[in-house]
Amino acid sequence: MRATLALVLAGHEALAALWMHHEMGAFLEEFFSALPGELHEALGDRIGDLRPRWAIGTSRLVARMLSKHIDEFADRDLSLAIGR
């Protein structure tokens, strides 16, 4: 629910409606819940060094990493299925 609201507030109403009842909505709930603590733990006192202009590039990096992870997971599943 919070992820859907965050999407709407960010101007992504269509994505909010599309994702809210799918795995992507559940993923975003977990991601948004975990992100602040993970950033705090990873960056510590360096949080003040973050620049807003880095946000778009960072979001692209995270999206590419997730896409690569999904591809690798699918490839492993396929090779396990073929190997049986």
ABEGO torsion letter per residue (X at the ends): XAAAAAAAAAGBAAAAAAAAABAAAAAAAAAAAAAAAAAAAAAEAAAAABBAAAAAAAAAAAAAAAAAAAAAAAAAAAAAAAAX
